[in-house]
């Protein structure tokens, strides 16, 4: 997960979580010490593939992403 200037590895297990979950986890982990990145970054506005395609927040991760595929999170606030 790319969140501004950081790349954050997120283990998704079977990938049954929705895409929006991936955005929230990436933002939380942006703050490596306290896992409260949302205080700086707010919430995920868009989650995109490297091609620029916007993913649907309610899709299951396993249905739209391949293992180790990179996604980019646009946030409501900027660091």
N, C-alpha and C positions, 0 to 999 in steps of 0.2 A: 504494500500500500504506500503510495507516494502522498505525503502530506506536506505541502510547501517544500521546505528544503531537506526533508528527511524521508528516508525509505524505511518503513516499519514492516517487519515480518510478522504476519498474523497466521497462526495455525487455525484452520477451519474444520479440522476433523473430517466428517463425511460431507460437509458443505450444505447441510440442511438449513442453515441460517439464511435469512434474507440479506440481500445486498446492503440494505440500510444498516444492518448490524455491523457489517464490515467497515462502513464509514464511521460509525460511532466508536468502534474499537480503535481504529487508526487514529482518530482525533484524541481519544483518551490517552493512548500510549505516546502521543507526541510529547507529553510531559513525562519523561522517563523516570523521574523521582517519585512523583505523587500520583501518576496516572489520572491527572485532572486536566488534560489538554483542552477540554471544552471551555475552561475559564478564559483561555487565551483565544481560542479559535471558534467558539460557538458550536454550531451544529453543521452536519454535512448538507450542502445544497445540491451537489451533483456528484455522482461517482461515474467516472469515465474510463473506457479502455484507452490504450495507448494510441489507437486509431482516431480517438475523439468521439466515438460513439458513446452516448449517455445510456447507462444501464438503468433499468426499472428497479426502484427501491424494493419492491415486493417480490421480485424474482428470487428463487433459491440460488445460492452461490454455485452449487453443483450443476445447475441447469445452464448457466451462462458463462462460467469461467473454467479454464483448464488449470491443472495443478501448476503452481508457481507463476501464474499469469499476473502481470502488474496492472494495478488500477490506480487512478488518480482522483484524489478527493478535493473538491472545491468547498471551502468553508465559508460560513457566514461572517466570520471575522478574520483579520489578517494579523500575524504576529508582529 
